[in-house]
Amino acid sequence: MNYNEIIDLHYPVGSRRRDIYLHHCRQVADKALEITHKKNLPLDPAVVECAAMLHDIGIFMTDAPDIDCHGQAPYIAHGILGAKLLREAGFSDEICNVAERHTGAGITADEVVAQNLPLPVKDYMPESLLERLVCYADKFYSKSGTMQEKPLTKVRASLMKISSESLECFEALHREFG
């Protein structure tokens, strides 16, 4: 199954949810591909594109009506839900892990416990080069509002609202890819 097929299964043509999803994921993919090229990263561009286009595949299962998602799960669970969906569809761990580990600038098991997050207690930190790249590129785009690229100051401010640890993780990603 290619990434378009699984998107088509869960994001109906003509729906607002699909338009939002494709716009956001295309922005993330384009930024990740641009960084891959500029930094001469040892990544296959087709894999970068696939991972970026699928990183948010689980949002339709969450309760996020502002982006036309009417599922039951809390939004923060979209990464683990998407990874499970991708695994069941036969996607590689390389792609599934991007979906599972891109939320925020990554989430540690300690943060899951301390913030009482509705996630199984474990680390959801981006590990591989591909995971870190897509996580980084994702921070510059929202699925709501103007959907324009956020300036670095706004990215930093939004992560600081989560925690100083999230901002520190983002700063490491920025040193690597910025």
BELNORGI-V484573 format. One record per pair of residues at least 12 apart in sequence whose ideal C-beta (glycine too) atoms are under 10 Angstrom apart, sorted by the first residue. I is the first residue (numbers start at 1). J is the second residue. Records with the same first field share a line. If there is no record, write none. Layout:
I=J ; J
This chain:
1=86 ; 89 ; 90 ; 91
2=46 ; 50 ; 53 ; 91
3=25 ; 29 ; 46 ; 49 ; 50 ; 51 ; 52 ; 53 ; 54 ; 57 ; 86 ; 91 ; 95
4=22 ; 50 ; 53
5=89
6=53 ; 54 ; 57 ; 82 ; 85 ; 86 ; 89 ; 90 ; 91
7=21 ; 22 ; 25 ; 53 ; 54 ; 57
9=57 ; 60 ; 85 ; 89
10=57 ; 58 ; 59 ; 60 ; 61 ; 82 ; 85
11=25 ; 57 ; 59 ; 60 ; 68 ; 69
12=60
15=60 ; 68
16=67 ; 68 ; 69
17=59 ; 60 ; 64 ; 67 ; 68 ; 69 ; 70 ; 143
18=60 ; 68
19=67 ; 68
20=56 ; 59 ; 64 ; 66 ; 67 ; 68 ; 69 ; 142 ; 143 ; 144 ; 147
21=53 ; 56 ; 57 ; 59 ; 60 ; 67 ; 68 ; 69 ; 143
22=53
23=141 ; 143 ; 147
24=52 ; 53 ; 55 ; 56 ; 59 ; 67 ; 138 ; 141 ; 142 ; 143 ; 144 ; 147
25=49 ; 52 ; 53 ; 54 ; 55 ; 56 ; 57 ; 134 ; 138 ; 141 ; 143
26=49 ; 52 ; 53 ; 141
27=52 ; 137 ; 138 ; 140 ; 141 ; 142 ; 143 ; 147 ; 148 ; 149
28=49 ; 51 ; 52 ; 53 ; 55 ; 56 ; 102 ; 133 ; 134 ; 135 ; 136 ; 137 ; 138 ; 139 ; 140 ; 141
29=45 ; 48 ; 49 ; 50 ; 51 ; 52 ; 53 ; 54 ; 55 ; 134 ; 137
30=49 ; 52 ; 137 ; 141 ; 149
31=52 ; 133 ; 134 ; 136 ; 137 ; 138 ; 139 ; 140 ; 141 ; 149 ; 177
32=45 ; 48 ; 49 ; 51 ; 52 ; 53 ; 55 ; 98 ; 130 ; 133 ; 134 ; 135 ; 136 ; 137 ; 138 ; 177
33=45 ; 46 ; 48 ; 49 ; 52 ; 133 ; 137
34=137
35=48 ; 133 ; 134 ; 136 ; 137 ; 176 ; 177 ; 178
36=48 ; 49 ; 129 ; 130 ; 133 ; 137 ; 177
38=177
39=133 ; 176 ; 177 ; 178
41=129 ; 130 ; 133 ; 176 ; 177
42=129
43=128 ; 129 ; 130 ; 133
44=94 ; 130
47=92 ; 94 ; 95 ; 98 ; 130
48=98 ; 129 ; 130 ; 133 ; 134 ; 137
50=91 ; 92 ; 94 ; 95 ; 98 ; 130
51=86 ; 91 ; 92 ; 94 ; 95 ; 96 ; 97 ; 98 ; 99 ; 102 ; 128 ; 130 ; 131 ; 133 ; 134
52=95 ; 98 ; 102 ; 130 ; 133 ; 134 ; 137 ; 138
53=95 ; 134
54=82 ; 83 ; 85 ; 86 ; 89 ; 91 ; 95 ; 96 ; 98 ; 99 ; 134
55=78 ; 79 ; 82 ; 83 ; 86 ; 95 ; 98 ; 99 ; 100 ; 101 ; 102 ; 103 ; 131 ; 134 ; 135 ; 137 ; 138
56=69 ; 78 ; 79 ; 82 ; 99 ; 102 ; 103 ; 138 ; 143
57=78 ; 79 ; 81 ; 82 ; 83 ; 85 ; 86 ; 89 ; 91 ; 95 ; 96 ; 99
58=71 ; 73 ; 75 ; 77 ; 78 ; 79 ; 80 ; 81 ; 82 ; 83 ; 84 ; 85 ; 86 ; 99 ; 100
59=71 ; 73 ; 75 ; 77 ; 78 ; 79 ; 81 ; 82 ; 143
60=73 ; 78 ; 81 ; 82 ; 85
61=73 ; 75 ; 77 ; 78 ; 81 ; 82 ; 84 ; 85
62=74 ; 75 ; 76 ; 77 ; 78 ; 81 ; 82
63=75 ; 77
64=78 ; 143 ; 144
66=143 ; 144 ; 145
67=142 ; 143 ; 144
68=143
69=143
73=118
74=117 ; 118 ; 119
75=103 ; 118
76=103 ; 104 ; 107 ; 112 ; 115 ; 117 ; 118 ; 119 ; 124
77=103 ; 117 ; 118 ; 119 ; 120
78=99 ; 100 ; 102 ; 103
79=97 ; 98 ; 99 ; 100 ; 101 ; 102 ; 103 ; 104 ; 107 ; 119 ; 124
80=99 ; 100 ; 101 ; 103 ; 118 ; 119 ; 120 ; 122 ; 124
81=99 ; 100
82=95 ; 96 ; 98 ; 99 ; 100 ; 102 ; 103
83=95 ; 96 ; 97 ; 98 ; 99 ; 100 ; 101 ; 102 ; 124
84=96 ; 99 ; 100
85=99
86=98 ; 99 ; 100
87=99 ; 100
93=128
94=128 ; 130 ; 131
95=130 ; 131 ; 134
97=124 ; 126 ; 127 ; 128 ; 130 ; 131 ; 134
98=126 ; 128 ; 130 ; 131 ; 132 ; 133 ; 134 ; 135 ; 138
99=131 ; 134
100=122 ; 124 ; 126 ; 131
101=123 ; 124 ; 125 ; 126 ; 127 ; 128 ; 131 ; 132 ; 134 ; 135
102=124 ; 126 ; 131 ; 132 ; 133 ; 134 ; 135 ; 136 ; 137 ; 138 ; 139
103=117 ; 119 ; 124 ; 126 ; 135 ; 138 ; 162 ; 166
104=124 ; 125 ; 126 ; 135 ; 138 ; 139 ; 158 ; 159 ; 162 ; 163 ; 165 ; 166 ; 167 ; 169 ; 170
105=125 ; 126 ; 132 ; 135 ; 136 ; 138 ; 139 ; 155 ; 159 ; 162 ; 163 ; 165 ; 166 ; 167 ; 168 ; 169 ; 170 ; 171 ; 172 ; 173 ; 174
106=123 ; 124 ; 125 ; 126 ; 127 ; 131 ; 132 ; 135 ; 165 ; 166 ; 169 ; 170 ; 172 ; 173
107=119 ; 122 ; 123 ; 124 ; 125 ; 162 ; 163 ; 165 ; 166 ; 169
108=121 ; 122 ; 123 ; 124 ; 125 ; 163 ; 165 ; 166 ; 169
109=121 ; 122 ; 123 ; 124 ; 125
110=123 ; 165
111=123 ; 124 ; 125 ; 162 ; 163 ; 165 ; 166
112=124
114=163 ; 165
115=162 ; 163
125=169
126=138 ; 169 ; 173
129=176 ; 177
132=169 ; 172 ; 173 ; 176 ; 177
133=173 ; 176 ; 177
135=169 ; 170 ; 173 ; 177
136=155 ; 170 ; 172 ; 173 ; 174 ; 176 ; 177 ; 178
137=173 ; 177
139=152 ; 154 ; 155 ; 156 ; 158 ; 159 ; 166 ; 170 ; 173 ; 174
140=152 ; 154 ; 155
141=155
142=154 ; 158
152=170 ; 174 ; 178
155=167 ; 170 ; 174
156=170 ; 171 ; 174
158=170
159=171
